[in-house]
Amino acid sequence: MERSKYWMGVDVGGTKMLAALFDQNFKLLVERKEKTNGREGAKAVVNRLQTLIVDTLREAEVSRKQLGGIGVGCPGPVNVNTGVVLAAPNLGWHNLPLRKKLETELGRPVLILNDVDAGTYGEYRFGAGEQARCVLGLFPGTGIGGGCIYEGRIMHGSANSCFEVGHMLVVPGGRLCGCGRHGCLEAHASRLAVAADAVAAVYRGQAPALRELAGTDLSEVRSRTLAKAIIAGDEVVAGIVHRAAYLLGTAAASIVNLIAPDVVVLGGGLVEALEKIYVEEVRRAITEQAMSFLGRPVKIRAAKLGDRAGILGCAALAADAFGGKKRKS
């Protein structure tokens, strides 16, 4: 029994962290969730993360020695060689040596990943992009994350994660983005941007259904709230969502021209709530803007795995890194 290998995936988000233990065939054994409470500071969050990992093992009655490794997906850029989280502003993390901290406390090998890279890999291995040669993942949420799996490997720089799709320029001279530049995709097509435009429509009296559902409270304008408002007949809200989805497709079209992916996987809360709009608009933008011989063969698919894409991707990547043998792509 002590020789058995188990793999853990952990997804650390701004509001919650999710940990899951899988057997060697990636069958889910135990899944646990905990609030992140990032405002308490980096030390408190890391301690809570360690406790979550230990509690997950305890619930599964698996010893640390049986655990082959842990993959941890974090928001923001990471140094893939050193396991340092370069910047996760919502968590108050800057140049945090997370791998070193976790390995010291837990005594098991740890792989630190960008969370969208992990989610894209999960969809490549087990979901909507299963075993494709090249998968582009696009995840519009509070920001907009991107990831790419090319011939079985995550595309990144020599040291740092990349594919910061949310900071591609799509509207020259456009809105101010959180990164300090103007016109980024994230500033115009993230859930936060869509919600802000929708609230403005409520103020103008153009979205009566949304007014009933959420008023003018930006925090109440969630993805499913937008979907309900559209179903109820708010045409202006529908137009806002269609435009955001088309802008996402505009960025995708440029990437298609560069790397010719087989599959574009769309994930995140907005896509889950408004799948038809997002798939259709991204397809339309790619058809209109990518070179036809590159854009025509691309499959546009909604993600299949939901919240489990990240933890499955983290666990599978940990197995690839620490399992002692390379997986055949």
C-alpha positions as a Python dict, from the first residue, in 0.01 Angstrom:
ca = {
    (1, 'M'): (0, 0, 0),
    (2, 'E'): (285, 240, 81),
    (3, 'R'): (411, 205, -277),
    (4, 'S'): (81, 327, -423),
    (5, 'K'): (94, 665, -593),
    (6, 'Y'): (-170, 932, -549),
    (7, 'W'): (-170, 1276, -704),
    (8, 'M'): (-316, 1598, -570),
    (9, 'G'): (-437, 1901, -761),
    (10, 'V'): (-501, 2235, -591),
    (11, 'D'): (-662, 2543, -746),
    (12, 'V'): (-605, 2867, -553),
    (13, 'G'): (-849, 3142, -646),
    (14, 'G'): (-925, 3487, -516),
    (15, 'T'): (-1228, 3370, -314),
    (16, 'K'): (-1182, 2995, -269),
    (17, 'M'): (-923, 2721, -291),
    (18, 'L'): (-1009, 2371, -407),
    (19, 'A'): (-803, 2057, -341),
    (20, 'A'): (-864, 1709, -480),
    (21, 'L'): (-688, 1376, -444),
    (22, 'F'): (-678, 1135, -738),
    (23, 'D'): (-558, 779, -775),
    (24, 'Q'): (-304, 680, -1041),
    (25, 'N'): (-583, 661, -1302),
    (26, 'F'): (-706, 1008, -1204),
    (27, 'K'): (-1022, 882, -1043),
    (28, 'L'): (-1141, 1140, -791),
    (29, 'L'): (-1114, 1016, -432),
    (30, 'V'): (-1167, 1323, -214),
    (31, 'E'): (-1240, 1689, -288),
    (32, 'R'): (-1234, 1969, -33),
    (33, 'K'): (-1298, 2344, -53),
    (34, 'E'): (-1186, 2632, 167),
    (35, 'K'): (-1223, 3010, 158),
    (36, 'T'): (-908, 3191, 52),
    (37, 'N'): (-951, 3511, 256),
    (38, 'G'): (-666, 3677, 69),
    (39, 'R'): (-699, 3999, 268),
    (40, 'E'): (-549, 3821, 568),
    (41, 'G'): (-208, 3823, 397),
    (42, 'A'): (23, 3576, 225),
    (43, 'K'): (131, 3391, 539),
    (44, 'A'): (-226, 3319, 649),
    (45, 'V'): (-330, 3202, 302),
    (46, 'V'): (-29, 2970, 267),
    (47, 'N'): (-98, 2824, 612),
    (48, 'R'): (-461, 2765, 515),
    (49, 'L'): (-347, 2602, 192),
    (50, 'Q'): (-117, 2365, 381),
    (51, 'T'): (-400, 2274, 619),
    (52, 'L'): (-634, 2207, 325),
    (53, 'I'): (-381, 1968, 169),
    (54, 'V'): (-323, 1781, 496),
    (55, 'D'): (-699, 1758, 568),
    (56, 'T'): (-763, 1623, 217),
    (57, 'L'): (-506, 1347, 271),
    (58, 'R'): (-648, 1269, 613),
    (59, 'E'): (-1004, 1238, 481),
    (60, 'A'): (-883, 998, 211),
    (61, 'E'): (-676, 801, 466),
    (62, 'V'): (-369, 842, 245),
    (63, 'S'): (-28, 902, 400),
    (64, 'R'): (215, 1166, 278),
    (65, 'K'): (452, 889, 166),
    (66, 'Q'): (185, 757, -68),
    (67, 'L'): (143, 1099, -229),
    (68, 'G'): (350, 1118, -547),
    (69, 'G'): (327, 1494, -579),
    (70, 'I'): (112, 1806, -569),
    (71, 'G'): (29, 2048, -849),
    (72, 'V'): (-86, 2394, -741),
    (73, 'G'): (-251, 2636, -983),
    (74, 'C'): (-225, 3005, -892),
    (75, 'P'): (-366, 3321, -1051),
    (76, 'G'): (-114, 3540, -1228),
    (77, 'P'): (232, 3479, -1372),
    (78, 'V'): (463, 3222, -1215),
    (79, 'N'): (827, 3123, -1259),
    (80, 'V'): (786, 2766, -1376),
    (81, 'N'): (1145, 2675, -1289),
    (82, 'T'): (1162, 2804, -933),
    (83, 'G'): (797, 2776, -831),
    (84, 'V'): (780, 3145, -739),
    (85, 'V'): (446, 3325, -784),
    (86, 'L'): (556, 3652, -941),
    (87, 'A'): (234, 3846, -884),
    (88, 'A'): (-111, 3759, -753),
    (89, 'P'): (-250, 4098, -647),
    (90, 'N'): (-586, 3965, -523),
    (91, 'L'): (-394, 3744, -278),
    (92, 'G'): (-130, 4001, -187),
    (93, 'W'): (141, 3776, -330),
    (94, 'H'): (453, 3921, -491),
    (95, 'N'): (757, 3703, -563),
    (96, 'L'): (626, 3442, -322),
    (97, 'P'): (843, 3124, -312),
    (98, 'L'): (538, 2900, -281),
    (99, 'R'): (698, 2576, -394),
    (100, 'K'): (977, 2605, -138),
    (101, 'K'): (731, 2685, 143),
    (102, 'L'): (504, 2392, 65),
    (103, 'E'): (780, 2138, 7),
    (104, 'T'): (947, 2239, 334),
    (105, 'E'): (627, 2196, 533),
    (106, 'L'): (479, 1892, 356),
    (107, 'G'): (787, 1697, 254),
    (108, 'R'): (646, 1613, -90),
    (109, 'P'): (739, 1742, -438),
    (110, 'V'): (532, 2040, -552),
    (111, 'L'): (474, 2190, -897),
    (112, 'I'): (355, 2552, -918),
    (113, 'L'): (150, 2647, -1225),
    (114, 'N'): (-50, 2932, -1364),
    (115, 'D'): (-414, 2842, -1298),
    (116, 'V'): (-530, 2890, -1658),
    (117, 'D'): (-241, 2681, -1790),
    (118, 'A'): (-355, 2409, -1551),
    (119, 'G'): (-719, 2439, -1659),
    (120, 'T'): (-627, 2426, -2027),
    (121, 'Y'): (-414, 2118, -1965),
    (122, 'G'): (-701, 1955, -1778),
    (123, 'E'): (-932, 2013, -2076),
    (124, 'Y'): (-659, 1880, -2309),
    (125, 'R'): (-614, 1560, -2112),
    (126, 'F'): (-969, 1487, -2000),
    (127, 'G'): (-1217, 1732, -2153),
    (128, 'A'): (-1311, 1939, -2456),
    (129, 'G'): (-963, 1937, -2611),
    (130, 'E'): (-880, 1576, -2538),
    (131, 'Q'): (-559, 1466, -2713),
    (132, 'A'): (-564, 1742, -2979),
    (133, 'R'): (-227, 1845, -3121),
    (134, 'C'): (-277, 2207, -3018),
    (135, 'V'): (-537, 2347, -2776),
    (136, 'L'): (-597, 2716, -2708),
    (137, 'G'): (-782, 2783, -2382),
    (138, 'L'): (-965, 3113, -2324),
    (139, 'F'): (-1126, 3179, -1987),
    (140, 'P'): (-1312, 3510, -1947),
    (141, 'G'): (-1387, 3588, -1583),
    (142, 'T'): (-1295, 3874, -1352),
    (143, 'G'): (-1000, 3903, -1587),
    (144, 'I'): (-932, 3701, -1901),
    (145, 'G'): (-685, 3415, -1885),
    (146, 'G'): (-534, 3215, -2167),
    (147, 'G'): (-333, 2898, -2203),
    (148, 'C'): (-196, 2688, -2485),
    (149, 'I'): (-104, 2320, -2503),
    (150, 'Y'): (118, 2250, -2802),
    (151, 'E'): (199, 1887, -2882),
    (152, 'G'): (133, 1785, -2523),
    (153, 'R'): (328, 2061, -2350),
    (154, 'I'): (223, 2389, -2192),
    (155, 'M'): (355, 2679, -2396),
    (156, 'H'): (556, 2916, -2176),
    (157, 'G'): (875, 3116, -2177),
    (158, 'S'): (1214, 2989, -2070),
    (159, 'A'): (1125, 3073, -1711),
    (160, 'N'): (786, 3238, -1682),
    (161, 'S'): (429, 3148, -1772),
    (162, 'C'): (290, 3346, -2062),
    (163, 'F'): (-20, 3356, -2288),
    (164, 'E'): (-156, 3668, -2117),
    (165, 'V'): (-444, 3688, -2366),
    (166, 'G'): (-630, 3939, -2151),
    (167, 'H'): (-362, 4197, -2225),
    (168, 'M'): (-373, 4172, -2603),
    (169, 'L'): (-460, 4507, -2760),
    (170, 'V'): (-806, 4490, -2919),
    (171, 'V'): (-927, 4853, -2898),
    (172, 'P'): (-646, 5103, -2969),
    (173, 'G'): (-676, 5396, -2729),
    (174, 'G'): (-952, 5216, -2542),
    (175, 'R'): (-1029, 5181, -2174),
    (176, 'L'): (-766, 5184, -1903),
    (177, 'C'): (-677, 4829, -1799),
    (178, 'G'): (-557, 4714, -1459),
    (179, 'C'): (-213, 4656, -1612),
    (180, 'G'): (-183, 5031, -1678),
    (181, 'R'): (-225, 5020, -2057),
    (182, 'H'): (-528, 5118, -2266),
    (183, 'G'): (-742, 4898, -2489),
    (184, 'C'): (-660, 4551, -2351),
    (185, 'L'): (-908, 4269, -2411),
    (186, 'E'): (-961, 4240, -2035),
    (187, 'A'): (-1066, 4604, -2007),
    (188, 'H'): (-1341, 4553, -2266),
    (189, 'A'): (-1451, 4189, -2245),
    (190, 'S'): (-1398, 4053, -1894),
    (191, 'R'): (-1696, 3976, -1673),
    (192, 'L'): (-1618, 4292, -1476),
    (193, 'A'): (-1622, 4502, -1794),
    (194, 'V'): (-1945, 4340, -1916),
    (195, 'A'): (-2109, 4392, -1576),
    (196, 'A'): (-2001, 4758, -1567),
    (197, 'D'): (-2150, 4818, -1913),
    (198, 'A'): (-2470, 4642, -1809),
    (199, 'V'): (-2504, 4854, -1494),
    (200, 'A'): (-2458, 5165, -1709),
    (201, 'A'): (-2746, 5039, -1925),
    (202, 'V'): (-2961, 5004, -1612),
    (203, 'Y'): (-2881, 5367, -1520),
    (204, 'R'): (-2990, 5473, -1868),
    (205, 'G'): (-3317, 5283, -1835),
    (206, 'Q'): (-3224, 5038, -2112),
    (207, 'A'): (-3219, 4718, -1903),
    (208, 'P'): (-3541, 4685, -1701),
    (209, 'A'): (-3504, 4312, -1641),
    (210, 'L'): (-3152, 4354, -1504),
    (211, 'R'): (-3276, 4638, -1284),
    (212, 'E'): (-3525, 4396, -1126),
    (213, 'L'): (-3261, 4122, -1085),
    (214, 'A'): (-2965, 4321, -956),
    (215, 'G'): (-3040, 4692, -949),
    (216, 'T'): (-2724, 4895, -997),
    (217, 'D'): (-2507, 4692, -759),
    (218, 'L'): (-2209, 4582, -969),
    (219, 'S'): (-2131, 4295, -732),
    (220, 'E'): (-2477, 4146, -797),
    (221, 'V'): (-2435, 4136, -1175),
    (222, 'R'): (-2306, 3781, -1206),
    (223, 'S'): (-2284, 3567, -1518),
    (224, 'R'): (-2616, 3389, -1458),
    (225, 'T'): (-2783, 3720, -1377),
    (226, 'L'): (-2682, 3849, -1719),
    (227, 'A'): (-2820, 3533, -1879),
    (228, 'K'): (-3154, 3575, -1699),
    (229, 'A'): (-3176, 3940, -1807),
    (230, 'I'): (-3117, 3844, -2170),
    (231, 'I'): (-3383, 3570, -2155),
    (232, 'A'): (-3622, 3825, -2004),
    (233, 'G'): (-3575, 4053, -2304),
    (234, 'D'): (-3297, 4302, -2223),
    (235, 'E'): (-3169, 4352, -2578),
    (236, 'V'): (-2905, 4606, -2475),
    (237, 'V'): (-2756, 4357, -2229),
    (238, 'A'): (-2756, 4095, -2504),
    (239, 'G'): (-2569, 4337, -2729),
    (240, 'I'): (-2308, 4401, -2459),
    (241, 'V'): (-2243, 4029, -2415),
    (242, 'H'): (-2232, 3965, -2791),
    (243, 'R'): (-1974, 4242, -2833),
    (244, 'A'): (-1757, 4110, -2550),
    (245, 'A'): (-1769, 3758, -2693),
    (246, 'Y'): (-1680, 3889, -3040),
    (247, 'L'): (-1382, 4078, -2898),
    (248, 'L'): (-1267, 3755, -2734),
    (249, 'G'): (-1294, 3596, -3077),
    (250, 'T'): (-1094, 3883, -3227),
    (251, 'A'): (-804, 3797, -2996),
    (252, 'A'): (-851, 3428, -3074),
    (253, 'A'): (-836, 3499, -3448),
    (254, 'S'): (-494, 3661, -3416),
    (255, 'I'): (-368, 3361, -3219),
    (256, 'V'): (-515, 3121, -3476),
    (257, 'N'): (-309, 3297, -3744),
    (258, 'L'): (6, 3235, -3538),
    (259, 'I'): (-27, 2879, -3406),
    (260, 'A'): (-317, 2713, -3594),
    (261, 'P'): (-481, 2536, -3297),
    (262, 'D'): (-702, 2235, -3358),
    (263, 'V'): (-941, 2333, -3078),
    (264, 'V'): (-1028, 2657, -2900),
    (265, 'V'): (-1173, 2575, -2557),
    (266, 'L'): (-1387, 2845, -2393),
    (267, 'G'): (-1433, 2824, -2017),
    (268, 'G'): (-1524, 3020, -1706),
    (269, 'G'): (-1849, 3142, -1557),
    (270, 'L'): (-1950, 3367, -1846),
    (271, 'V'): (-1919, 3083, -2096),
    (272, 'E'): (-2102, 2839, -1866),
    (273, 'A'): (-2396, 3080, -1836),
    (274, 'L'): (-2393, 3208, -2195),
    (275, 'E'): (-2241, 2922, -2391),
    (276, 'K'): (-2437, 2965, -2715),
    (277, 'I'): (-2347, 3333, -2749),
    (278, 'Y'): (-1978, 3277, -2676),
    (279, 'V'): (-1932, 2980, -2908),
    (280, 'E'): (-2117, 3153, -3193),
    (281, 'E'): (-1942, 3490, -3159),
    (282, 'V'): (-1593, 3345, -3123),
    (283, 'R'): (-1659, 3129, -3429),
    (284, 'R'): (-1786, 3435, -3621),
    (285, 'A'): (-1482, 3644, -3532),
    (286, 'I'): (-1240, 3368, -3631),
    (287, 'T'): (-1426, 3312, -3958),
    (288, 'E'): (-1416, 3684, -4040),
    (289, 'Q'): (-1068, 3771, -3915),
    (290, 'A'): (-839, 3467, -3930),
    (291, 'M'): (-689, 3347, -4256),
    (292, 'S'): (-950, 3113, -4400),
    (293, 'F'): (-726, 2808, -4441),
    (294, 'L'): (-622, 2838, -4075),
    (295, 'G'): (-956, 2940, -3922),
    (296, 'R'): (-1187, 2703, -4105),
    (297, 'P'): (-1063, 2375, -3947),
    (298, 'V'): (-1062, 2509, -3588),
    (299, 'K'): (-1319, 2356, -3353),
    (300, 'I'): (-1475, 2597, -3101),
    (301, 'R'): (-1591, 2414, -2788),
    (302, 'A'): (-1715, 2505, -2444),
    (303, 'A'): (-1510, 2356, -2160),
    (304, 'K'): (-1648, 2031, -2017),
    (305, 'L'): (-1487, 2002, -1675),
    (306, 'G'): (-1594, 2320, -1492),
    (307, 'D'): (-1407, 2379, -1165),
    (308, 'R'): (-1237, 2042, -1197),
    (309, 'A'): (-1037, 2139, -1506),
    (310, 'G'): (-774, 2312, -1292),
    (311, 'I'): (-737, 2046, -1026),
    (312, 'L'): (-728, 1765, -1283),
    (313, 'G'): (-470, 1956, -1485),
    (314, 'C'): (-258, 2019, -1176),
    (315, 'A'): (-270, 1655, -1067),
    (316, 'A'): (-188, 1526, -1417),
    (317, 'L'): (102, 1768, -1456),
    (318, 'A'): (237, 1664, -1115),
    (319, 'A'): (222, 1303, -1231),
    (320, 'D'): (403, 1395, -1553),
    (321, 'A'): (672, 1578, -1355),
    (322, 'F'): (721, 1336, -1064),
    (323, 'G'): (585, 1004, -1186),
    (324, 'G'): (913, 871, -1316),
    (325, 'K'): (801, 817, -1675),
    (326, 'K'): (694, 1043, -1957),
    (327, 'R'): (337, 1023, -2076),
    (328, 'K'): (294, 957, -2447),
    (329, 'S'): (121, 1250, -2618),
}
